[in-house]
């Protein structure tokens, strides 16, 4: 046999190295679990740059309870960027994001709380900003879309949507967004900026339910409209790629029932077809999120028609208010908490929800908080320490039904 040339030997070595590399594990269907594939009638979606843009976002995943972690009472012993592990006890790795992407997710929402990382002039700790950018790049480098936002900066010291606190809220929002916009200025359109997570009157009787017959609620809705406009104007003022970047805005609590009310006003923009409405809907609440709920069943027959109708009602309101007018909607959060092992019901729910949203041109981003047991907040899908799927069937149901065809 002829001796190997240096080139041949190097080539063989590279092949052996390639073959020995570990790749992200794909979700594997569990024995006995059925992955439904729904075929609802597709709604007409007006074609413009914005609706085509969200169509390519397809299915999304939230890096929850990570950079959105915060400490307002001094219990966390770490400092600076250590806050990333305060709630989930593990750092985010590039391999985790590879696993998410390989499973079929094309979008990652990166919720971020900033108020533990600013000084008295709202200047952001550069170490924190650098780490947020690093994790965003894990997804951006793989061609994924990434949504960065202001998440849990709620309260009178930061953002509180009433006239009495508007001046301070506006100063905080503008200062923080100027810095975020600068830090991500070189990113292409795969980087999306979301103004606020679930703006609301925290700690009041109206925190989660807006009564527009009450003057304080009318004031809150108006202040959120003003803050959304300030966000758009602030990001646009930084120029470069931010001059026409896609931006997401939400109404009170990001609730569809608030956003489809006339009190919510879509901001004016200097660029056409660059705004996206961000909505959150854990519907039906008794099945998805309510603590200690005995509601564990979601079937695809008439036995769960009321739940199916509730989901479709929420999506219909968003479709007719926005999507049908050429204004895209992204369901930034949805999901169902584990109810003592009701996996098939959660799979059914996911299939119904995603198929119904996709038919209306609404991509969805599932909430994953790395919690796998509890009374109403167990939304974990993947073990971030091992990068192994704990509930692969929910992922399979989501990807199989996220068609977003026009």
Secondary structure as UniProt FT lines:
FT   HELIX           6..20
FT   TURN            31..32
FT   HELIX           49..57
FT   STRAND          60..62
FT   TURN            64..68
FT   HELIX           80..85
FT   TURN            86..88
FT   HELIX           94..102
FT   TURN            103..104
FT   STRAND          107..110
FT   HELIX           115..117
FT   TURN            120..121
FT   HELIX           126..140
FT   TURN            141..143
FT   STRAND          145..149
FT   TURN            156..157
FT   HELIX           163..165
FT   HELIX           166..183
FT   TURN            184..186
FT   TURN            189..190
FT   STRAND          191..194
FT   TURN            202..203
FT   TURN            205..206
FT   TURN            212..213
FT   HELIX           215..237
FT   HELIX           240..243
FT   STRAND          247..249
FT   HELIX           252..254
FT   HELIX           256..259
FT   TURN            262..263
FT   TURN            272..273
FT   STRAND          275..280
FT   HELIX           285..288
FT   TURN            291..292
FT   HELIX           302..304
FT   HELIX           305..321
FT   HELIX           323..325
FT   STRAND          329..334
FT   HELIX           343..359
FT   TURN            360..361
FT   STRAND          363..366
FT   STRAND          382..383
FT   TURN            384..387
FT   STRAND          388..389
FT   HELIX           392..401
//
